[in-house]
Amino acid sequence: MEPLFLLPREERRVLAGHLWVFSNEVDWKRSSRPEIGESRVLQAANGRPLGLVDCHPNTLIAARIQSELPTASPDVAFWKARFQKAQQERQSWVGSSTICRLVNADGDRLPGLTIDLYGTHAVVQAQTAAMDRRAPVIAQALLEMGFAGVKLSGKSHSRELEGLPQEDRWFGSPLEVAWVPVADGVDAAAPIGAGQKTGFFLDQTENRKRLAKFATGRTVLDACSYTGGWGLAMAKAGATGCDFLDSDASALEWVRQGWERADFRGNFGLLHGDVFDGLRQLAEQGRQFGVVVLDPPAFAKSRKTVDQALIGYQNLSRLGLEVLEPGGILVTCSCSGLVDEGDFHQAVVRALRQKKRQARLIARLGASPDHPLHPSMPETLYLKVLVWSVD
């Protein structure tokens, strides 16, 4: 296996535990140019071996260290053992080994690989060219573990950057939708056949449970609701009414089905439209809610869009405040890994100042434990949830 050499003194981040090697850290004069997805042995300038890496010479992240892999192409037995260990960990961390995130890419020291479990089915996101090559073997390992079907999810921004096809593949039996518990006796739809991400946002599981109590006796607006995980959990906790706002009409239909499955009797509303336009419409109608949840998709897809994303978070928070009643609870979320938590905090504070509202920060949360963070990679701290009590 050919080496990939670093420039002098560029091994310091790697030795500190970081799993990414940037293109400007590679000694391209000394290293032959790898094929996309090729595996190499990373070496410091002095020849010190630093581990197996997956390469992509045409992207900013030129190599990703695969410290967990024994070879460039592990067999089914390796993946089964690795996934069974991950299931045992998830059972300990979140009390479930069948509805959870099984592999969290860099956080599990497997950069480029994400796997979510939905009962009888698994969804695999191979986000790099190298992991995409390993994906059929990974799917076979999951099938041999007893899963009825495995979806290789092909639609993502990271795959687009890697030049990978934007198409899904199924191994075993396909499934249109799974139902994910969000509260006792209440399930939300996870349309794994054609939904967002892997079908649901499992990273907010513990946060929904923790924050649902704030909705007791209050009305709730679940903005960017997707299939309604937040609102359904809060309805179970005793919300007097829930409205769901989303730009995806099919997601709102899943909300309706989730509401009917739970046999809720409270006030219920669906609003189809852009979140900014929808919040303005509600404000014009004079609507007010006791709890407003703002859980939008990632606003920053690249570093050059971070400033614009922060403006977006500020504007979204301002509009949310316009429909939040005095004494209400505002839940603000960002899943943009490129946005710093402190900067996100300040964006919400600016919105509070704009609306001349006093607030206290009562909770600062992140992803559920089945989405572990890498201690040497702040980039893995992507989900930020700030909860405010607003006068």
N, C-alpha and C positions, 0 to 999 in steps of 0.2 A: 504494500500500500504506500502510495507516494506521500511525502510530507507536504504540509502547508506551513510555511515559515512566517513567523511574526517579525516585525521590525524590532530593533533593539529597545528594550525596556517596555515593550507593549504587552508583556505577559502579566503585568501586575494585577489588572482587573480579573483575569482568569484565575490567577493564584488565590485571589480573594474570594473566589467562588462563582463569579459571574459566568453565565453560560453562552453569552453572545460575543462574537468577534466581528468588529466592524471593518468595512473594506479598507479604510485608511490605516488600519493597524497591521495589515498583511503586507509582507515583503513580496510584492508581485514580480520584482526582478529576479528574485531567487526561487520563487515557486512557479511551477508550470500552472497554467490556467486550468482549473478543474471543470469538468462537465457539470451541468446543473443537476443537483441531487447526488453528486459523487461524494463518497466518504474518503476522508484523508486522516492522517495522523498529524495533529497540530503540534508544532515544535516552536520553542522559543528561539531567538536568534542564535543562542549558544548551542543549540541542538537538543536541549532538554525536552523530552516528550511531555505533552500536556493533555493528551487524550484523543479519543476518536471524535471527529467532527463531521457534520453534514454540511456540504458546501453549496453556495449559490453565488457565482462570481458577478452577477448582474444586479444584485440588490445591496442596500445599505448594510444589512446583516449578512456578511460574507460567509459566516460559518456559525454553527450551533453545536455546542459540546454535548455529546451523548454519553455521559458518565455512567448511565445505567446499562448500556448495551454491551454485551460481551463481544459481539461482532457487528459488522455493518448490516447483516441480514439475519437477525435472530429467527430461530424456528418456532413452531407452534408451541412446543413445550415451554420455551422460555416465557412467551407472552402469557400462557395460561398461569404459570407460577407467579408472574409479576401481577397479573390481574387478581388472582386469588388473594394475594397479600394485600392488595389495595382494597378488596372487598372487606377483609377483616378489619382494616383500619377504619373504613367508613362506618362499619357497624358500631365500632367503638366511639367514633367522633360524632355521628349524627343519628345513630340508632337505626340505620337502614343500609343494607348492602344491595338493594334492588332498585330503589328510586333515589338516585344520588349522582354526583359527578365521580366517576371512577378514576379518571386520569385528568389532571389539570395542568397539562403542558409543562412549562418551566417550573411551576410550583411543585411538581412531582419529579423533577429532573428528567423529563422526557419532552424537551422542546419540540414543538410542531405537532404534538398529539393531544387531542382532547376527546374524552369518551364520557357520555352521559348514559345512564341506565334508566329505563322506563319499564320496570317490571319484567315482562317477557322479552323485551326488545332493547337493543343497544344502538346508540348513534355515535359514529366515529367521525371526528373532524381531523383529517390529515392536512395540516396547514402548510407543509413544506413539500418540495419535490421528493426529498428522500423518504419522508414518512408516507407519502402517497404511494411510493413503490412498495413499502412494507404493508400497506393497508390490507391487501387480500389475505395475507398470513395472519394479521391481527384479527380480521373478521372471522377467519376459520377458527382461531383460538377461542373467540367468544361463542361461536356456535358449539364447539366441543364442550364449553362450560355449561351448556344447557339453554342458551338464549335461542328463542325461536327464529329471530330475524335480526340482521345487522344492517343498518343503513350507513353507507359511506356518504356523508354530506359534502356536496361539492360546491356549494355556493357560499363564498366568503371573500372579504376584501383581501385577506392574507393570501388566499389561493390565487387571486387575481394578480397580486404582486409577484408571486412565484411563477406566473405564466402557466398555471394549471387549468384544466378544463372546468367550467362552471356547470357541472352536471352531477346528479346523484346516482348512486349505484346501490342495489340491494343484494344481500346474500341471505338465503333462507327466505322466510315468509315476510312480506311487507306488512305494514300496519299504518292505517290512516291516522289514528289518534289514540293516545293513551290518556288516562285520567290520573292526575297527580293530587294527592291529598294536600290541602292548604289549611285545613282545620278538621276537628273531629266530625266525621260524617259529611264533609264538604270537599269536593274535588273540582279542580280546574282542568280544562282541556289542554293537552300537549299535542298539537297536530304535527306529529313527527314526519308525516308524509310530505307536508308542504308548509311548514310553519317557520317562524323566525328561529335563528340560532339552531339548536338541536331540537327545538319543538317547545321548549319552556325555559324559564329563567330560574333554574334551581339555586342560583347563588343567593337569591333573596329569601330562601325558605325559612331560615331561622329569624330573619328580620320581620317577616310577615307574622310569625307566631308572637314575637316579642311586642310588636307595635299594635297588634289588633285590639288590645285592651283599650287603647286611647279612643276607639270609635264607639264605645258603649254609650248609648243615649245620644249619639250625635249623627248628623248626616255626613256622608262621605262622597268625595269626588275622586275617582281613580282615573287620573289622566295618563295618557299613553298606556292604557290598561292592558293591551294585548288581549289575552283570554280571561283576564279579570282576577288574577291571583290575589292582589291586594284587597280589592273590594269584596270578593267572596269571603275571604278570611275575616274581614271586619264586619260583614253582615252576620256571620256566625257569632261574633263577639258581642252583638247587640246593637249594631248601628240601626238607626231608625229609618234610614233610606240610603241607597247607593246609586250614584250615576257613574257611568263608564264612558270615557272619551277616547277614541282611537281613530286613526286614519285608515285602518284596515277593516273593511266591512265584514270580511269572513271571520276575523278575530272576534268582532262584536257578536256574531251569530253563535260562536262558541261560548261567549259570556252568557248569552241567553240560555243556552242549553245547560250550562253550569248552574245558573240560578234556578232553573226549573228542576234539575236533578236534586238540588238541595231543598226544594219545596219551601223556599223563603216566601214570606208574606208581606214584607216591608215594601216601601216605595222603591221603584226600580226604573232607571232610565238609561237609554243608550244614545250616544251622540257621535255620529260619524263625521270626522273631519280632521283637518290639521290641528295640532294641539294649540298652537298660538291663536288661530282663528276661533277655535272652539271655546277657549278661555275668554276671548273678547266677547263672543256671543253670549256666554253665560253672564259676564259682567254687565253687558247691556240689558239683559233681562232682569238684573237685580238679584241674581241667585247668590246665595251664601251657603257655605258648608262649614261644618265643625271640624272636619279633617280633609285636607287636600294632599293627595299623594302625587308627586311629579317624578315619574320614573321613565325618562325618555331614552331612546337609543343613543349610542355614542355620538357626540357632536364633533369630536376631533379624530379624524382618520389619519392625519399626518401632523408633524410638528409645525408645519407652516400654517395649519388651521387652528392652532390652540387659542390664539388671541380671539379669533372669531367665535370659537366655541364658548369661551368665557363670557362674551357678550350675549350669546344665546342663552346660557344658564342664568345670567342676570335678568334678561328679558322674560324668560319663562317663570322665574321666581316672582318677578314683579306682577305678572298676570295672575299667578296663583294667589298672591296676596290680595288681589282685587276681589276674589271670590271667597276669601277666608274670613269667617266671622270673628269678631273680637273674642279673645280667649281660645281661639282655635289652634289646631296642631297642623303644622306644615312639614311634610316629609319631602326633602329634596335629595335627589339621587343623581350620581354621575357614574357611568360605566366607561368613561374615556380614560384609558390607561395613561395617555399622554398628558392628562390634566392633573396637576398637583393638587393634593387635598387642601392645602392652605389657600391656593388660588381659587379653588371652587368655593371654599368657605367665604372668601372675600367677595366673590361674585354675588352670593346670596345676601351678604351684609349690605352691599351697595343697593340691591333691590329693596331691602328693608328701609334704608335711608331715603330712597326715592319715594316710597309710599308713606314715609314718616310713621312707621310702625315700630314699636318696641318689641323685642323678642329675647328669649333666653334659649340657649342651646341645651337641650336636655338629653341628647344621645348622639353619639358618633359611632357609626357601625360600618362594617365591611361585609365581605362575602361569607357565606356559611362555611363551617370548618372543612367540609368536603372539597373546598376550593383553596387548598393550602397555598401560602405565599413562600417564595424563595427568599431566605434572609439576606442574600447578597444582591437581590434584584428588585429595586423599588418599582420597576415596571410591572411587577406582578400584583402590586397594590392598585388594582384598576377600579374596583367598586368602592364608592364613597357614598354613605348615607348619613345625612345630617337632619336631625329632628328638632324642630323649633316650637316652642310655646309662644304664641304671638298675641300681644295685647291689642 
